[in-house]
Amino acid sequence: MEYDVIVIGAGPAGMAAAQSAQENGAKKILLIDRGMVTGGILLQCIHNGFGVHQYGEMLTGPTYAQRAYEQIKDKKEITLWLDTVVLTVTAKKEVTCVNPERGVKKVVGKTIILASGCRERPRGAIRIPGQRLAGIVTAGAAQRMVNCFGFIPGKKIVILGSGDIGLIMARRLTLEGCEVKAVVEICPYSNGLQRNISQCLNDFDIPLYLSHTIVDIHGRDRVAGVTVAKVDEKMQAIAGTEFQIDCDTVVLSVGLIPERTLINNLPLQFDALTGGPLVDQHRQTELAGFFAAGNVVHVHDIVDYVTEEAMIAGKFAALQAQNNVVGGRRVQIKCEKGVRTCVPQFLFLPDVAEDVKLYLRVSKFVREKHLVVKSGNNVLWNQYLMAGRPSEMIMLDIPADSLQNVTDEITVGLE
Amino acid sequence: MTETKKFNCITCPRGCELTVTLQDGKFQSVTGNFCPNGAKYAEQEVTAPMRMLTGTVKLTGAGLPLLPVVSTAELPKDKILLAAAELRKITVAAPVKYGDIIIHNILGLGVDMIASCDFACIK
């Protein structure tokens, strides 16, 4: 069975990609997800604040997921396979997947959009000393436990890391009667959105220890407490600054990593910092016909931008499947001077120039700078940046006519 | 007496840093807000802070045990923990549609708790 576009993952990215592929002329679209319903991780994000950009109102995660599903559910061009696990994807765009009723199936796509989201960084990745105790969970796992299944992971909680899920869970666990004793963050700044510090920590007087980390987890079978210490600018614990917090649970909110297991064996390059495959502004990887969208490309702060980017991927995958692409060349975009990451990593320069949007993150907190995009010595675009935080993605809209003088390589940096 | 308070706006992900000037405890002015929503939030926050509430209630007949719910409007911040405790008393049966009223007029505050999404019945 051949499809124009096969989308792997029916979270917000996959649904938006499928919708956009249909709107851009693809006739046969297959959307695959291992869950029993569409929506992905949004279903466990029961708090509100989603959709301000896409829908102009604040929605909960489940509501946002339902809205996205309503856009695709009656489209005859889109076939939805739920409860289906993708086992392999090959460079020939063959997708092998398994489902209890259909068994193992092999399908082929003219194009493939990978929308497999991301995973949480586990304890092993951050090397906290201590025993292997019950009571150590990642924030997303805790969120699923509490919001989907109705269990609390423990009663006295310490959260390591100030990512948004950790902050959201600090509030959620408090509302469910747990005592959240502290959020401990190794960086000198929070890794979550400022508004989540306000409404999730400050509202409930939960202390946030910046430049601190957990240096030991105590207990016999179950967590009984943690030792916290201040860290220096090299993030090394400072002797003599240790203090103890009694707790029965440690929640880890220490970052997300693109889930790229399915494409690890494909001839693709990956961005060492975002963890995702390198893509151009159409979200096409270096392998023609392979696209990626959403958190598998780079981890986003808010779902609205996931939807926006996935719409781009869906559109160009559909055009590619219809052989409706214009020729052009690819140039690399390099980050420098305080810009840590940029998606896309490549710019595809078609013969007919088009507007391009760059999604950037800065390395550290900056104020009153200019974001400058250059090609050689030509300044292509210069945009004032009032303030930039590493935890907040910055968008740069570059109009088509600014991209006329592109030579070999593009750089983006702060000046 | 004039005093200033600094806090972040929570109305959108931008999270503007607001500086509010108070005169004898009363709102005077705000700076740092990018949009009018920020000004509204700032005044509300120093007068009578309000918050949205989300949570879950028990659900039967849907295959999954919980229904996510959201308040139709903001509640007074100091009533949030009490309102969250109310949710624990409720059980609803599938099918449920987005927007169904799950708790009418929670704690007599004039705000309803509604279902955040549909849940079909599973036989």
Chai-1 contact restraints between the chains, C-beta under 6 A:
chainA,res_idxA,chainB,res_idxB,connection_type,confidence,min_distance_angstrom,max_distance_angstrom,comment,restraint_id
A,I46,B,T54,contact,1.0,0.0,6.0,A-B,restraint_1
A,I46,B,P68,contact,1.0,0.0,6.0,A-B,restraint_2
A,H47,B,T54,contact,1.0,0.0,6.0,A-B,restraint_3
A,N48,B,M52,contact,1.0,0.0,6.0,A-B,restraint_4
A,N48,B,T54,contact,1.0,0.0,6.0,A-B,restraint_5
A,N48,B,V70,contact,1.0,0.0,6.0,A-B,restraint_6
A,V52,B,C12,contact,1.0,0.0,6.0,A-B,restraint_7
A,T60,B,T54,contact,1.0,0.0,6.0,A-B,restraint_8
A,T60,B,V70,contact,1.0,0.0,6.0,A-B,restraint_9
A,T60,B,S116,contact,1.0,0.0,6.0,A-B,restraint_10
A,P62,B,P68,contact,1.0,0.0,6.0,A-B,restraint_11
A,P62,B,S116,contact,1.0,0.0,6.0,A-B,restraint_12
A,P62,B,C117,contact,1.0,0.0,6.0,A-B,restraint_13
A,T63,B,S116,contact,1.0,0.0,6.0,A-B,restraint_14
A,T63,B,C117,contact,1.0,0.0,6.0,A-B,restraint_15
A,Q66,B,Y98,contact,1.0,0.0,6.0,A-B,restraint_16
A,Q66,B,C117,contact,1.0,0.0,6.0,A-B,restraint_17
A,G150,B,P65,contact,1.0,0.0,6.0,A-B,restraint_18
A,G150,B,L66,contact,1.0,0.0,6.0,A-B,restraint_19
A,L175,B,A84,contact,1.0,0.0,6.0,A-B,restraint_20
A,L193,B,P13,contact,1.0,0.0,6.0,A-B,restraint_21
A,L193,B,G15,contact,1.0,0.0,6.0,A-B,restraint_22
A,Q194,B,N8,contact,1.0,0.0,6.0,A-B,restraint_23
A,Q194,B,G15,contact,1.0,0.0,6.0,A-B,restraint_24
A,R195,B,N8,contact,1.0,0.0,6.0,A-B,restraint_25
A,R195,B,I10,contact,1.0,0.0,6.0,A-B,restraint_26
A,R195,B,G15,contact,1.0,0.0,6.0,A-B,restraint_27
A,S198,B,N8,contact,1.0,0.0,6.0,A-B,restraint_28
A,S198,B,I10,contact,1.0,0.0,6.0,A-B,restraint_29
A,Q199,B,I10,contact,1.0,0.0,6.0,A-B,restraint_30
A,I302,B,P13,contact,1.0,0.0,6.0,A-B,restraint_31
